[in-house]
Amino acid sequence: MRQSGGVNLNLDTNALWASVLWGGIAGGYLVYGWRQKASIPLIGGVVMTLACFLPALPMTLLSMATMVAVYWLMKQGY
């Protein structure tokens, strides 16, 4: 789909659903990190939120890697 000004818009349904899924999880990490004053989940939520601007596969891989990293860091006591 073309938008005025010649900018390409990718309205792929897979990318849209991936953005909704990982954006919701990222929002949960952000809110949890903010309310608990925990920096690791807060940073993880920010990274996952920024990943929502990537295409579907890199977004999914980066979001999953961020969740594993947050889990591992929390288990280590950070």
N, C-alpha and C positions, 0 to 999 in steps of 0.2 A: 504494500500500500504506500502511496506517495502522499506526503504532506506538502503543503505549499512551501516553497522555498527550496525544494529539491532534497529534503531530508528523508531518508528511508526509515520507515517504521516497521519493525518486525513484530507482527501480531501473532506469532506462533502460539498455539494453545499450550504446548508443553512448557514453553518458557514462562507463560503466564501462570500456570498452575505451580511450577517450581518456585516462582517468585512469591506466590501466595503462601505456599507451605513453609519455605525457609524464612520468609519475612515474618510469619507468625511466630516461629520458634525464636528468631532473632529478637523479636519484641519481648518475648518472655524472658530471655537472657538479660536484655537491657533493663527491664523493670525489676527483675530479681536482683541484679547487680546494684542498681540504684538504691533500692529500698533497704537492702542488707548491708550497704556500704562495702561490697565485695568487689575488688577491682578486676579479678580474673573473669568472672561472668560478664561484667560490664564491658570489658574490652572485647570479649568473645561476641557479645551482642552487636557491638559496633562493627566488627569485622564481618559478621554475617549480614548485617544490614547493608554494608557497602558491597558485599558480594551479590546482592539482588540486582545490581546493575550490569552483571555479566550475563553471557548466554547461559542456557540451561545446564549443560554438562559441567562447565567449569564452576558455576555457582553451586551446584550440588556437591561436587568434590571438595570445594573450599569450605562449604558449610559443614560437611561431615568431618573434615579434618579439624575444623575449629571446635566442634563439639567433643571430639576425642581429646584434643589438647586441653580443653577446659576441664573435662572429667579427670584426666591424668594429673593436671596441676592441682586440682582440688584434693585428689587422693594423696598427693605429696605434701599437703599441708599449706599450700600458698593461699 
